[in-house]
Amino acid sequence: MATINTNYQKLQAGYLFPEIGKRVRNFAAANPAARIIRLGIGDVVLPLPAPIIDAMKAGVDEMARKETFQGYGPEQGHEFLREAIAGHFRGQGAEVAADEVFVSDGSKCDTANIQEIFAVDNIIAVTDPVYPVYVDTNVMAGRTGPAENGRYGKLVYLPTTAENGFEPALPSGHVDLIYLCSPNNPTGAVMSRASLQRWVDYAKREGAIILFDAAYEAFIREPGLVHSIFEIPGARNVAIEFRSFSKTAGFTGTRCAFTVIPKELCARDGAGVPVPLHSLWNRRHTTKFNGVSYPVQRAAAAVFSPEGSKAVQANIDYYMENARIIREGLAKAGYRVHGGVNGPYIWLRVPEGLTSWQFFDRLLGEANVVGTPGSGFGTCGEGYFRLSAFGFRENVE
């Protein structure tokens, strides 16, 4: 008889967002007249901007003519898109070459799949609270022990809380892989340049790799903050960066993202010999992925055009105005609020005496508003709640 990967049995309950969906469906079925406002899952609501749609349509038209038809493209992404992405990085002060960019169908997939190129005995560090995918995929791979009191054995947890200014402290000992997310999901906080430099220096000392999730970098408003880990001196030797078109340009239903792996970045094999991670990821990528569709890549390239950039920024401005309204409204109502300034998420302290899930049920039941319980992001998230700025203005108001 076939046997299962028993690491899946270590996973706690269901994945956070399907559990939210189940509770909302049950409430809607029992209360059909309720007008539910959904600010839980971070899904965009505005349509794709016209310049991006025009580029996508042009790509579809090319597929309709034998002279311009595209079959399988390069698994790593078409050169026109990779060049546009590399140029965008250079405009932000980060040196990235086009052939260091790998186009994919989502940064969720990439941050999950990247762990496949690392040995199972690597020591993993994650912030707490944390995007659940980082943890769950390492549980599935067998890098953790069972869960106890909301935390998995063998993982190194880095509290990232209001008390430490949402700047996680360096581990007290050695770790091999470090997941960092800035602007952060769920707290909305942005790591300072000095903090990121400390992490880069730590990774160099310890021979560690930073897995830097910058999916929300386009929402940073304040000047001088870091958009890319590769703005930090030395980062090309210790970091991989993940970015996405999903929230930035509205591609949640269209699917396009990219990962950057510098050519000089290495980890060691069993004999201690340095091995370039770029070639390993390229091997994994080309073996398991056939590339993003051509019309979608044409649309993604239009994000970096003058017209596309302007239209995308207008959508970001809309969401960040939503964030301001939520943040200031909650503060006026007496809540302790974080985030919502350089990221699309608002992280609020729930009322005294309620757990995160109790507040979820109360908010849904009494106000018909859906958010995300902070405990779903880790033990340090208990007592907090995440609201998303991805909603229509009339609902947000």
Stockholm file with secondary structure:
# STOCKHOLM 1.0

chainA/1-397         MATINTNYQKLQAGYLFPEIGKRVRNFAAANPAARIIRLGIGDVVLPLPAPIIDAMKAGVDEMARKETFQGYGPEQGHEFLREAIAGHFRGQGAEVAADEVFVSDGSKCDTANIQEIFAVDNIIAVTDPVYPVYVDTNVMAGRTGPAENGRYGKLVYLPTTAENGFEPALPSGHVDLIYLCSPNNPTGAVMSRASLQRWVDYAKREGAIILFDAAYEAFIREPGLVHSIFEIPGARNVAIEFRSFSKTAGFTGTRCAFTVIPKELCARDGAGVPVPLHSLWNRRHTTKFNGVSYPVQRAAAAVFSPEGSKAVQANIDYYMENARIIREGLAKAGYRVHGGVNGPYIWLRVPEGLTSWQFFDRLLGEANVVGTPGSGFGTCGEGYFRLSAFGFRENVE
#=GR chainA/1-397 SS CCCCCGGGGGSCSSCHHHHHHHHHHHHHHHCTTCCCEECSSCCCCSCCCHHHHHHHHHHHHHHTSTTTCCCSCCTTCCHHHHHHHHHHHHHTTCCCCGGGEEEESCHHHHHHHGGGGSCTTCCEEEEESCCHHHHHHHHHHTCSCCEETTEETTCEEEECCGGGTTCCCCCSSCCSEEEEESSCTTTCCCCCHHHHHHHHHHHHHHTCEEEEECTTGGGCCSTTCCSCGGGSTTGGGTEEEEEESHHHHSCTTTCCEEEECCTTCEEECTTSCEEEHHHHHHHHHHHHCCCCCHHHHHHHHHTTSHHHHHHHHHHHHHHHHHHHHHHHHHHHTTCCEEECSSSSEEEEECCTTCCHHHHHHHIIIIICEECEEGGGGCGGGTTEEEEESCSCHHHHC
#=GC SS_cons         CCCCCGGGGGSCSSCHHHHHHHHHHHHHHHCTTCCCEECSSCCCCSCCCHHHHHHHHHHHHHHTSTTTCCCSCCTTCCHHHHHHHHHHHHHTTCCCCGGGEEEESCHHHHHHHGGGGSCTTCCEEEEESCCHHHHHHHHHHTCSCCEETTEETTCEEEECCGGGTTCCCCCSSCCSEEEEESSCTTTCCCCCHHHHHHHHHHHHHHTCEEEEECTTGGGCCSTTCCSCGGGSTTGGGTEEEEEESHHHHSCTTTCCEEEECCTTCEEECTTSCEEEHHHHHHHHHHHHCCCCCHHHHHHHHHTTSHHHHHHHHHHHHHHHHHHHHHHHHHHHTTCCEEECSSSSEEEEECCTTCCHHHHHHHIIIIICEECEEGGGGCGGGTTEEEEESCSCHHHHC
//
